[in-house]
């Protein structure tokens, strides 16, 4: 069963609208999915970590809810 995020939405980062979900409470931990996957496919990691941490799952360009762009693909700073 999919865990409902505490919050989710888009954040403007370096001219890119990044989709993210926040699960749990505690010390923040950022999870970035691998190539050809989405946040939904790392749910098995999110749920156990969110029992003790605030998990911030970020969707990358061209994956899941993120549109692809003509710009360079790099992690935002």
Gaussian input, Z-matrix of N, CA and C with variables (Angstrom, degrees):
# hf/3-21g

backbone

0 1
 N
 C     1     B1
 C     2     B2     1     A1
 N     3     B3     2     A2     1     D1
 C     4     B4     3     A3     2     D2
 C     5     B5     4     A4     3     D3
 N     6     B6     5     A5     4     D4
 C     7     B7     6     A6     5     D5
 C     8     B8     7     A7     6     D6
 N     9     B9     8     A8     7     D7
 C    10    B10     9     A9     8     D8
 C    11    B11    10    A10     9     D9
 N    12    B12    11    A11    10    D10
 C    13    B13    12    A12    11    D11
 C    14    B14    13    A13    12    D12
 N    15    B15    14    A14    13    D13
 C    16    B16    15    A15    14    D14
 C    17    B17    16    A16    15    D15
 N    18    B18    17    A17    16    D16
 C    19    B19    18    A18    17    D17
 C    20    B20    19    A19    18    D18
 N    21    B21    20    A20    19    D19
 C    22    B22    21    A21    20    D20
 C    23    B23    22    A22    21    D21
 N    24    B24    23    A23    22    D22
 C    25    B25    24    A24    23    D23
 C    26    B26    25    A25    24    D24
 N    27    B27    26    A26    25    D25
 C    28    B28    27    A27    26    D26
 C    29    B29    28    A28    27    D27
 N    30    B30    29    A29    28    D28
 C    31    B31    30    A30    29    D29
 C    32    B32    31    A31    30    D30
 N    33    B33    32    A32    31    D31
 C    34    B34    33    A33    32    D32
 C    35    B35    34    A34    33    D33
 N    36    B36    35    A35    34    D34
 C    37    B37    36    A36    35    D35
 C    38    B38    37    A37    36    D36
 N    39    B39    38    A38    37    D37
 C    40    B40    39    A39    38    D38
 C    41    B41    40    A40    39    D39
 N    42    B42    41    A41    40    D40
 C    43    B43    42    A42    41    D41
 C    44    B44    43    A43    42    D42
 N    45    B45    44    A44    43    D43
 C    46    B46    45    A45    44    D44
 C    47    B47    46    A46    45    D45
 N    48    B48    47    A47    46    D46
 C    49    B49    48    A48    47    D47
 C    50    B50    49    A49    48    D48
 N    51    B51    50    A50    49    D49
 C    52    B52    51    A51    50    D50
 C    53    B53    52    A52    51    D51
 N    54    B54    53    A53    52    D52
 C    55    B55    54    A54    53    D53
 C    56    B56    55    A55    54    D54
 N    57    B57    56    A56    55    D55
 C    58    B58    57    A57    56    D56
 C    59    B59    58    A58    57    D57
 N    60    B60    59    A59    58    D58
 C    61    B61    60    A60    59    D59
 C    62    B62    61    A61    60    D60
 N    63    B63    62    A62    61    D61
 C    64    B64    63    A63    62    D62
 C    65    B65    64    A64    63    D63
 N    66    B66    65    A65    64    D64
 C    67    B67    66    A66    65    D65
 C    68    B68    67    A67    66    D66
 N    69    B69    68    A68    67    D67
 C    70    B70    69    A69    68    D68
 C    71    B71    70    A70    69    D69
 N    72    B72    71    A71    70    D70
 C    73    B73    72    A72    71    D71
 C    74    B74    73    A73    72    D72
 N    75    B75    74    A74    73    D73
 C    76    B76    75    A75    74    D74
 C    77    B77    76    A76    75    D75
 N    78    B78    77    A77    76    D76
 C    79    B79    78    A78    77    D77
 C    80    B80    79    A79    78    D78
 N    81    B81    80    A80    79    D79
 C    82    B82    81    A81    80    D80
 C    83    B83    82    A82    81    D81
 N    84    B84    83    A83    82    D82
 C    85    B85    84    A84    83    D83
 C    86    B86    85    A85    84    D84
 N    87    B87    86    A86    85    D85
 C    88    B88    87    A87    86    D86
 C    89    B89    88    A88    87    D87
 N    90    B90    89    A89    88    D88
 C    91    B91    90    A90    89    D89
 C    92    B92    91    A91    90    D90
 N    93    B93    92    A92    91    D91
 C    94    B94    93    A93    92    D92
 C    95    B95    94    A94    93    D93
 N    96    B96    95    A95    94    D94
 C    97    B97    96    A96    95    D95
 C    98    B98    97    A97    96    D96
 N    99    B99    98    A98    97    D97
 C   100   B100    99    A99    98    D98
 C   101   B101   100   A100    99    D99
 N   102   B102   101   A101   100   D100
 C   103   B103   102   A102   101   D101
 C   104   B104   103   A103   102   D102
 N   105   B105   104   A104   103   D103
 C   106   B106   105   A105   104   D104
 C   107   B107   106   A106   105   D105
 N   108   B108   107   A107   106   D106
 C   109   B109   108   A108   107   D107
 C   110   B110   109   A109   108   D108
 N   111   B111   110   A110   109   D109
 C   112   B112   111   A111   110   D110
 C   113   B113   112   A112   111   D111
 N   114   B114   113   A113   112   D112
 C   115   B115   114   A114   113   D113
 C   116   B116   115   A115   114   D114
 N   117   B117   116   A116   115   D115
 C   118   B118   117   A117   116   D116
 C   119   B119   118   A118   117   D117
 N   120   B120   119   A119   118   D118
 C   121   B121   120   A120   119   D119
 C   122   B122   121   A121   120   D120
 N   123   B123   122   A122   121   D121
 C   124   B124   123   A123   122   D122
 C   125   B125   124   A124   123   D123
 N   126   B126   125   A125   124   D124
 C   127   B127   126   A126   125   D125
 C   128   B128   127   A127   126   D126
 N   129   B129   128   A128   127   D127
 C   130   B130   129   A129   128   D128
 C   131   B131   130   A130   129   D129
 N   132   B132   131   A131   130   D130
 C   133   B133   132   A132   131   D131
 C   134   B134   133   A133   132   D132
 N   135   B135   134   A134   133   D133
 C   136   B136   135   A135   134   D134
 C   137   B137   136   A136   135   D135
 N   138   B138   137   A137   136   D136
 C   139   B139   138   A138   137   D137
 C   140   B140   139   A139   138   D138
 N   141   B141   140   A140   139   D139
 C   142   B142   141   A141   140   D140
 C   143   B143   142   A142   141   D141
 N   144   B144   143   A143   142   D142
 C   145   B145   144   A144   143   D143
 C   146   B146   145   A145   144   D144
 N   147   B147   146   A146   145   D145
 C   148   B148   147   A147   146   D146
 C   149   B149   148   A148   147   D147
 N   150   B150   149   A149   148   D148
 C   151   B151   150   A150   149   D149
 C   152   B152   151   A151   150   D150
 N   153   B153   152   A152   151   D151
 C   154   B154   153   A153   152   D152
 C   155   B155   154   A154   153   D153
 N   156   B156   155   A155   154   D154
 C   157   B157   156   A156   155   D155
 C   158   B158   157   A157   156   D156
 N   159   B159   158   A158   157   D157
 C   160   B160   159   A159   158   D158
 C   161   B161   160   A160   159   D159
 N   162   B162   161   A161   160   D160
 C   163   B163   162   A162   161   D161
 C   164   B164   163   A163   162   D162
 N   165   B165   164   A164   163   D163
 C   166   B166   165   A165   164   D164
 C   167   B167   166   A166   165   D165
 N   168   B168   167   A167   166   D166
 C   169   B169   168   A168   167   D167
 C   170   B170   169   A169   168   D168
 N   171   B171   170   A170   169   D169
 C   172   B172   171   A171   170   D170
 C   173   B173   172   A172   171   D171
 N   174   B174   173   A173   172   D172
 C   175   B175   174   A174   173   D173
 C   176   B176   175   A175   174   D174
 N   177   B177   176   A176   175   D175
 C   178   B178   177   A177   176   D176
 C   179   B179   178   A178   177   D177
 N   180   B180   179   A179   178   D178
 C   181   B181   180   A180   179   D179
 C   182   B182   181   A181   180   D180
 N   183   B183   182   A182   181   D181
 C   184   B184   183   A183   182   D182
 C   185   B185   184   A184   183   D183
 N   186   B186   185   A185   184   D184
 C   187   B187   186   A186   185   D185
 C   188   B188   187   A187   186   D186
 N   189   B189   188   A188   187   D187
 C   190   B190   189   A189   188   D188
 C   191   B191   190   A190   189   D189
 N   192   B192   191   A191   190   D190
 C   193   B193   192   A192   191   D191
 C   194   B194   193   A193   192   D192
 N   195   B195   194   A194   193   D193
 C   196   B196   195   A195   194   D194
 C   197   B197   196   A196   195   D195
 N   198   B198   197   A197   196   D196
 C   199   B199   198   A198   197   D197
 C   200   B200   199   A199   198   D198
 N   201   B201   200   A200   199   D199
 C   202   B202   201   A201   200   D200
 C   203   B203   202   A202   201   D201
 N   204   B204   203   A203   202   D202
 C   205   B205   204   A204   203   D203
 C   206   B206   205   A205   204   D204
 N   207   B207   206   A206   205   D205
 C   208   B208   207   A207   206   D206
 C   209   B209   208   A208   207   D207
 N   210   B210   209   A209   208   D208
 C   211   B211   210   A210   209   D209
 C   212   B212   211   A211   210   D210
 N   213   B213   212   A212   211   D211
 C   214   B214   213   A213   212   D212
 C   215   B215   214   A214   213   D213
 N   216   B216   215   A215   214   D214
 C   217   B217   216   A216   215   D215
 C   218   B218   217   A217   216   D216
 N   219   B219   218   A218   217   D217
 C   220   B220   219   A219   218   D218
 C   221   B221   220   A220   219   D219
 N   222   B222   221   A221   220   D220
 C   223   B223   222   A222   221   D221
 C   224   B224   223   A223   222   D222
 N   225   B225   224   A224   223   D223
 C   226   B226   225   A225   224   D224
 C   227   B227   226   A226   225   D225
 N   228   B228   227   A227   226   D226
 C   229   B229   228   A228   227   D227
 C   230   B230   229   A229   228   D228

   B1=1.4538
   B2=1.5256
   B3=1.3302
   B4=1.4557
   B5=1.5200
   B6=1.3218
   B7=1.4549
   B8=1.5296
   B9=1.3212
   B10=1.4620
   B11=1.5278
   B12=1.3550
   B13=1.4594
   B14=1.5280
   B15=1.3353
   B16=1.4598
   B17=1.5246
   B18=1.3326
   B19=1.4589
   B20=1.5218
   B21=1.3113
   B22=1.4601
   B23=1.5144
   B24=1.3186
   B25=1.4531
   B26=1.5068
   B27=1.3102
   B28=1.4564
   B29=1.5244
   B30=1.3198
   B31=1.4647
   B32=1.5256
   B33=1.3203
   B34=1.4619
   B35=1.5227
   B36=1.3384
   B37=1.4638
   B38=1.5249
   B39=1.3232
   B40=1.4697
   B41=1.5251
   B42=1.3188
   B43=1.4659
   B44=1.5258
   B45=1.3213
   B46=1.4642
   B47=1.5197
   B48=1.3316
   B49=1.4715
   B50=1.5168
   B51=1.3171
   B52=1.4660
   B53=1.5186
   B54=1.3357
   B55=1.4590
   B56=1.5271
   B57=1.3181
   B58=1.4633
   B59=1.5245
   B60=1.3145
   B61=1.4613
   B62=1.5180
   B63=1.3258
   B64=1.4605
   B65=1.5193
   B66=1.3283
   B67=1.4683
   B68=1.5237
   B69=1.3153
   B70=1.4602
   B71=1.5178
   B72=1.3303
   B73=1.4656
   B74=1.5210
   B75=1.3118
   B76=1.4553
   B77=1.5134
   B78=1.3367
   B79=1.4615
   B80=1.5290
   B81=1.3514
   B82=1.4618
   B83=1.5326
   B84=1.3196
   B85=1.4592
   B86=1.5236
   B87=1.3360
   B88=1.4619
   B89=1.5234
   B90=1.3421
   B91=1.4645
   B92=1.5219
   B93=1.3208
   B94=1.4596
   B95=1.5221
   B96=1.3190
   B97=1.4640
   B98=1.5239
   B99=1.3173
   B100=1.4612
   B101=1.5199
   B102=1.2875
   B103=1.4584
   B104=1.5271
   B105=1.3213
   B106=1.4678
   B107=1.5242
   B108=1.3358
   B109=1.4610
   B110=1.5251
   B111=1.3310
   B112=1.4625
   B113=1.5298
   B114=1.3145
   B115=1.4647
   B116=1.5238
   B117=1.3270
   B118=1.4598
   B119=1.5199
   B120=1.3179
   B121=1.4570
   B122=1.5282
   B123=1.3308
   B124=1.4701
   B125=1.5250
   B126=1.3369
   B127=1.4693
   B128=1.5263
   B129=1.3253
   B130=1.4615
   B131=1.5246
   B132=1.3098
   B133=1.4719
   B134=1.5231
   B135=1.3384
   B136=1.4641
   B137=1.5221
   B138=1.3132
   B139=1.4669
   B140=1.5261
   B141=1.3380
   B142=1.4673
   B143=1.5359
   B144=1.3332
   B145=1.4663
   B146=1.5254
   B147=1.3359
   B148=1.4671
   B149=1.5222
   B150=1.3208
   B151=1.4672
   B152=1.5271
   B153=1.3468
   B154=1.4680
   B155=1.5274
   B156=1.3327
   B157=1.4610
   B158=1.5207
   B159=1.3224
   B160=1.4619
   B161=1.5294
   B162=1.3200
   B163=1.4581
   B164=1.5240
   B165=1.3254
   B166=1.4575
   B167=1.5261
   B168=1.3314
   B169=1.4632
   B170=1.5225
   B171=1.3318
   B172=1.4611
   B173=1.5255
   B174=1.3211
   B175=1.4646
   B176=1.5342
   B177=1.3141
   B178=1.4557
   B179=1.5313
   B180=1.3393
   B181=1.4638
   B182=1.5239
   B183=1.3364
   B184=1.4506
   B185=1.5146
   B186=1.3241
   B187=1.4630
   B188=1.5274
   B189=1.3291
   B190=1.4664
   B191=1.5096
   B192=1.3141
   B193=1.4698
   B194=1.5243
   B195=1.3168
   B196=1.4677
   B197=1.5237
   B198=1.3312
   B199=1.4619
   B200=1.5232
   B201=1.3124
   B202=1.4566
   B203=1.5246
   B204=1.3125
   B205=1.4600
   B206=1.5122
   B207=1.3150
   B208=1.4590
   B209=1.5203
   B210=1.3210
   B211=1.4590
   B212=1.5149
   B213=1.3223
   B214=1.4659
   B215=1.5238
   B216=1.3210
   B217=1.4636
   B218=1.5203
   B219=1.2992
   B220=1.4619
   B221=1.5187
   B222=1.3003
   B223=1.4548
   B224=1.5156
   B225=1.3318
   B226=1.4641
   B227=1.5194
   B228=1.3161
   B229=1.4684
   B230=1.4952
   A1=109.34
   A2=116.53
   A3=121.16
   A4=110.46
   A5=114.62
   A6=121.91
   A7=109.06
   A8=117.51
   A9=121.49
   A10=109.22
   A11=117.76
   A12=119.60
   A13=112.18
   A14=115.96
   A15=121.77
   A16=108.20
   A17=116.14
   A18=121.71
   A19=108.80
   A20=115.46
   A21=121.16
   A22=107.90
   A23=115.79
   A24=119.58
   A25=111.23
   A26=115.00
   A27=121.74
   A28=109.56
   A29=115.42
   A30=121.56
   A31=107.69
   A32=117.21
   A33=121.10
   A34=108.93
   A35=115.42
   A36=121.57
   A37=108.14
   A38=117.39
   A39=122.13
   A40=111.91
   A41=117.50
   A42=124.70
   A43=113.88
   A44=117.99
   A45=122.76
   A46=107.53
   A47=117.41
   A48=121.45
   A49=107.76
   A50=117.20
   A51=123.10
   A52=111.03
   A53=116.47
   A54=120.27
   A55=108.12
   A56=116.19
   A57=120.58
   A58=110.29
   A59=114.92
   A60=122.04
   A61=107.74
   A62=116.29
   A63=121.55
   A64=107.72
   A65=115.12
   A66=122.09
   A67=108.84
   A68=117.06
   A69=122.01
   A70=113.95
   A71=113.71
   A72=122.12
   A73=108.22
   A74=116.57
   A75=121.26
   A76=110.21
   A77=115.87
   A78=121.06
   A79=109.15
   A80=118.19
   A81=120.76
   A82=113.05
   A83=114.70
   A84=123.15
   A85=106.73
   A86=117.69
   A87=121.76
   A88=109.28
   A89=116.45
   A90=122.28
   A91=108.60
   A92=115.95
   A93=121.74
   A94=106.98
   A95=116.46
   A96=120.57
   A97=110.86
   A98=115.72
   A99=121.35
   A100=111.82
   A101=114.69
   A102=121.88
   A103=110.68
   A104=116.57
   A105=124.36
   A106=113.37
   A107=117.87
   A108=121.32
   A109=109.32
   A110=115.80
   A111=122.16
   A112=109.03
   A113=116.38
   A114=120.73
   A115=110.30
   A116=116.57
   A117=120.64
   A118=113.44
   A119=116.82
   A120=120.80
   A121=113.44
   A122=117.73
   A123=119.75
   A124=111.09
   A125=115.66
   A126=121.07
   A127=111.82
   A128=116.76
   A129=120.56
   A130=112.82
   A131=117.96
   A132=122.43
   A133=110.35
   A134=115.85
   A135=121.06
   A136=111.31
   A137=117.46
   A138=120.95
   A139=113.55
   A140=119.91
   A141=118.01
   A142=113.17
   A143=117.01
   A144=119.65
   A145=111.61
   A146=117.04
   A147=121.52
   A148=113.06
   A149=118.41
   A150=119.21
   A151=111.15
   A152=116.94
   A153=120.16
   A154=113.55
   A155=117.90
   A156=121.52
   A157=110.63
   A158=116.23
   A159=121.43
   A160=105.34
   A161=116.65
   A162=121.67
   A163=109.07
   A164=115.63
   A165=122.11
   A166=106.10
   A167=116.22
   A168=121.67
   A169=108.32
   A170=116.13
   A171=122.11
   A172=109.39
   A173=116.25
   A174=121.40
   A175=107.77
   A176=116.78
   A177=121.59
   A178=111.63
   A179=116.53
   A180=123.32
   A181=111.52
   A182=116.28
   A183=121.38
   A184=114.73
   A185=117.53
   A186=122.28
   A187=109.34
   A188=116.58
   A189=121.06
   A190=113.68
   A191=116.91
   A192=122.49
   A193=113.11
   A194=117.16
   A195=121.52
   A196=110.91
   A197=116.10
   A198=120.43
   A199=109.94
   A200=115.19
   A201=119.71
   A202=107.60
   A203=117.14
   A204=121.27
   A205=109.44
   A206=115.84
   A207=120.66
   A208=111.29
   A209=117.04
   A210=121.46
   A211=112.34
   A212=116.22
   A213=120.59
   A214=111.36
   A215=116.42
   A216=121.20
   A217=108.10
   A218=115.24
   A219=120.10
   A220=108.09
   A221=115.35
   A222=120.47
   A223=109.40
   A224=117.47
   A225=119.22
   A226=110.69
   A227=115.39
   A228=119.87
   A229=109.83
   D1=130.14
   D2=-178.21
   D3=-69.37
   D4=134.14
   D5=178.71
   D6=-79.52
   D7=132.40
   D8=178.70
   D9=-76.93
   D10=129.39
   D11=179.53
   D12=-68.80
   D13=152.26
   D14=172.75
   D15=-63.94
   D16=-40.43
   D17=174.30
   D18=-154.00
   D19=160.98
   D20=177.06
   D21=-156.71
   D22=161.87
   D23=178.67
   D24=156.91
   D25=-161.77
   D26=-177.47
   D27=-114.89
   D28=142.25
   D29=175.53
   D30=-124.56
   D31=135.23
   D32=176.87
   D33=-82.39
   D34=115.12
   D35=-178.23
   D36=-131.30
   D37=116.85
   D38=179.25
   D39=48.96
   D40=48.60
   D41=178.10
   D42=67.56
   D43=16.97
   D44=177.08
   D45=-121.22
   D46=136.98
   D47=176.19
   D48=-90.72
   D49=101.37
   D50=-178.04
   D51=-89.11
   D52=128.15
   D53=174.28
   D54=-84.59
   D55=139.05
   D56=179.11
   D57=-146.22
   D58=157.27
   D59=173.06
   D60=-129.95
   D61=143.24
   D62=176.50
   D63=-117.63
   D64=126.99
   D65=-178.96
   D66=-124.12
   D67=142.32
   D68=173.58
   D69=72.81
   D70=-174.30
   D71=-178.82
   D72=-138.74
   D73=154.37
   D74=179.32
   D75=127.77
   D76=-158.13
   D77=-179.83
   D78=-65.17
   D79=131.36
   D80=-176.92
   D81=-66.04
   D82=143.51
   D83=176.23
   D84=-140.56
   D85=122.38
   D86=-179.33
   D87=-94.11
   D88=127.68
   D89=175.71
   D90=-113.50
   D91=130.50
   D92=176.43
   D93=-120.08
   D94=124.77
   D95=-178.41
   D96=-65.13
   D97=163.15
   D98=177.82
   D99=-83.41
   D100=179.33
   D101=-179.72
   D102=-62.25
   D103=140.19
   D104=178.23
   D105=64.25
   D106=21.98
   D107=176.70
   D108=-128.36
   D109=-179.73
   D110=-179.89
   D111=-137.76
   D112=177.37
   D113=175.64
   D114=-56.85
   D115=-41.12
   D116=-178.91
   D117=-57.64
   D118=-30.91
   D119=-178.07
   D120=-83.18
   D121=-8.64
   D122=175.00
   D123=-107.93
   D124=14.61
   D125=179.86
   D126=-55.36
   D127=-34.12
   D128=178.90
   D129=-61.92
   D130=-23.54
   D131=175.83
   D132=-89.28
   D133=-38.68
   D134=-175.33
   D135=-61.90
   D136=-49.76
   D137=-174.27
   D138=-57.15
   D139=-53.33
   D140=-178.72
   D141=-66.44
   D142=-36.90
   D143=179.95
   D144=-67.08
   D145=-33.77
   D146=-177.24
   D147=-71.89
   D148=-7.13
   D149=176.64
   D150=-72.57
   D151=-23.87
   D152=-179.00
   D153=-129.04
   D154=-7.74
   D155=-176.08
   D156=-130.71
   D157=162.09
   D158=169.27
   D159=-91.75
   D160=107.58
   D161=-176.92
   D162=-93.73
   D163=122.94
   D164=177.44
   D165=-108.47
   D166=106.06
   D167=-178.96
   D168=-97.97
   D169=127.61
   D170=-175.03
   D171=-114.91
   D172=135.08
   D173=176.96
   D174=-97.32
   D175=132.24
   D176=-175.91
   D177=-89.62
   D178=164.57
   D179=-178.92
   D180=-52.25
   D181=134.95
   D182=175.96
   D183=76.53
   D184=11.30
   D185=-179.78
   D186=-125.57
   D187=141.36
   D188=174.22
   D189=52.75
   D190=-116.37
   D191=-176.41
   D192=-86.69
   D193=0.96
   D194=-177.36
   D195=-96.53
   D196=126.41
   D197=176.38
   D198=-70.33
   D199=151.43
   D200=174.34
   D201=-79.90
   D202=152.80
   D203=179.26
   D204=-130.00
   D205=167.01
   D206=176.20
   D207=-84.39
   D208=-10.69
   D209=-177.33
   D210=-76.38
   D211=174.33
   D212=179.62
   D213=-65.74
   D214=148.26
   D215=177.28
   D216=-96.64
   D217=113.06
   D218=178.20
   D219=-152.37
   D220=159.06
   D221=178.17
   D222=-73.59
   D223=136.37
   D224=177.33
   D225=-68.23
   D226=152.62
   D227=178.55
   D228=-92.22

